[in-house]
Amino acid sequence: MLNQRDSVLSIIVGASILQGANGLLQALLPLRMQFLGMASTEIGLVAAAYGAGFVAGCLFVPRFVRQFGYIRAFASLAAAAGIIVLAFTQATGVVSWTLLRALSGTVLAGLFTVADGWISAKSHAGNRGQVLSKYMISTRVALILSPFLVAAGSIGGDGLFMVVNALLCLSLLPVAFTMGETPATPNLTALRLRDLLEAAPSALVGCFFIGLINGPMAALAPVYGTRIGLRPELAAGLLVALQIGSAVMQWPLGWLSDRIDRRLVLAGIAAGTAAVSLLMAGLPDTPAPALVYAGFLAWGGLAFCGYAICVAHASDVVPPERIVPTVSGLLVAWAAGAMLGPVPGAAALDHAGPGGFFLYLALVAAGLGLFVLHRILRLRRLPAPGGFSDVPASSPATAAMVPQAPARNDATTGG
């Protein structure tokens, strides 16, 4: 048990340092591109390339982990990320920036897939929600604090890129020196999304819907802030409020999901997000900053916590050796939503104003809640004569019926 805890702690520490590097890079790159005189459309193209690369990384990493194992996969991907970060210091044109940002998305997706899969595989159905919550809290704190490092260097110099590279190298140490056993090597090079949809539809659809609302919020929160009259520094602080809300609520929601059907928690998150969004949509044209910050804290404490619940639910219904491709599939769904969501979100903000932006978020969140409730009610109505469920032989959900798979109310069944 001690070795298992050491293994989980090592990957949490390593992933948190990695997230710190990622947070600093996210804050640094658009500022550097602006410093170089790139147009807003070019900066947007580079951002889209990151999303495309992220999806590609989610697709290839299960085969990579199967070939080389968890530790070697993490180490090689972190080294590749460091090389890409150093290459940014020499990039000048939009083509080179777009290519490098796509490559950075690929390797970072691989790193986070390895980390998510490792932690999910080393936990069990009785504590997976809490373990993932602690992991998310730790990485959220790193993501909140790391952008402040921008003030320690010059946007036009290379020093901040060196700091990012140093953090990437530092993230290798706790992983390389872990004393616990790594999870079983995945026995699948990839998991088809159709198989994952059969095994855990609430998790897969949930990740896509969460991407549809979290993507535009992360991209447009500062723009929303300036539209309602906040000063630029206060508008940028809305992103921090979202992350703080998520860090505060992640563990309580994870603890709750270990005790009741995780899909009920996911439905509650969706309903709460829709309710907060409607309240924000009804704010006056120039609301008090304290009221706006309170709303963003509450919104982040709900919507930004849904992904971990989806991962925990899907991990309950697949064996440990299939968790990496399962997490990979969930990340693909989330990344697809995060790429698509900013388009209608920005359109709502432009054409219907700040209130319209939150009406869009409320509509998507309500759709997720209704889908998950439909899945819960449908599963409970299905007959199961003799204690058996009729599922396709090829479905990963069959793993939940073996004697070694621990049962926990409805969360270990596909839904």
ABEGO torsion letter per residue (X at the ends): XAAAAAAAAAAAAAAAAAAAAAAAAAAAAAAAAAAAGBBAAAAAAAAAAAAAAAAAAAAAAAAAAAAAEAAAAAAAAAAAAAAAAAAAAABABAAAAAAAAAAAAAAAAAAAAAAAAAAAAABBAAAAAAAAAAAAAAAAAAAAAAAAAAAABBAABAAAAAAAAAAAAAAAAAAAABABBBBBBBABABBBAAAAAAABAAAAAAAAAAAAAAAAAAAAAAAAAAAAGBBAAAAAAAAAAAAAAAAAAAAAAAAAAAABBAAAAAAAAAAAAAAAAAAAAABBABBBAAAAAAAAAAAAAAAAAAAAAAAAAAAAABBAAAAAAAAAAAAAAAAAAAAAAAAAAAAAAAAAEAAAAAAAAAAAAAAAAAAAAAAAAAAAABBBBGGBBBBBAABAAAAAABAABBBBEAAABBX
